Amino acid sequence: MPRSSSDGAAAFDMLRAAEATLRHTAGKSRDDYEREELLRHAVERSIEIMGEAARRLSPEFRDGNPQIPWHKIMATRHILAHDYDEVDNDIVWRIVTDHTQRSSLNLRH
């Protein structure tokens, strides 16, 4: 099924947020992330944007890109936005270091 213009906009928003996360964390360590409040807030906001943009994508777009863990991305956004007092910095850092680069590459194709 062809991509709708709203799918294109949401995918672009996800890509921009993923790239921002990678820029913010370049050269940073897990300890930097724990220590630097501004860095944590920037990363969390970018992940929230990725999750909200993923939610806005059509089911057809998501089904056509099964290599991206859509449900996990959207669930993480929900935790950051609504269960902010339960955010685990180790999990967020693992998302950044293990998954954001891969998601960014998948969104480019």
LINLIN-V130014 format. One record per backbone hydrogen bond with DSSP energy under -0.5 kcal/mol. NH is the residue of the N-H (numbers start at 0). CO is the residue of the C=O. If there is no record, write none. Layout:
{{NH | CO} {NH | CO}}
This chain:
{{7 | 3} {8 | 4} {9 | 5} {10 | 6} {11 | 7} {12 | 8} {13 | 9} {14 | 10} {15 | 11} {16 | 12} {17 | 13} {18 | 14} {19 | 15} {20 | 16} {21 | 17} {22 | 18} {23 | 19} {24 | 20} {25 | 21} {25 | 22} {27 | 24} {32 | 28} {33 | 29} {34 | 30} {35 | 31} {36 | 34} {39 | 35} {40 | 36} {41 | 37} {42 | 38} {43 | 39} {44 | 40} {45 | 41} {46 | 42} {47 | 43} {48 | 44} {49 | 45} {50 | 46} {51 | 47} {52 | 48} {53 | 49} {54 | 50} {55 | 51} {56 | 52} {56 | 53} {61 | 57} {62 | 58} {63 | 59} {64 | 61} {65 | 62} {67 | 64} {69 | 67} {72 | 68} {73 | 69} {74 | 70} {75 | 71} {76 | 72} {77 | 73} {78 | 74} {79 | 75} {80 | 76} {81 | 77} {82 | 77} {82 | 78} {85 | 82} {86 | 83} {88 | 86} {91 | 87} {92 | 88} {93 | 89} {94 | 90} {95 | 91} {96 | 92} {97 | 93} {98 | 94} {99 | 94} {100 | 95} {102 | 98} {103 | 99} {104 | 100} {105 | 101} {106 | 102} {107 | 103} {108 | 104} {108 | 105}}
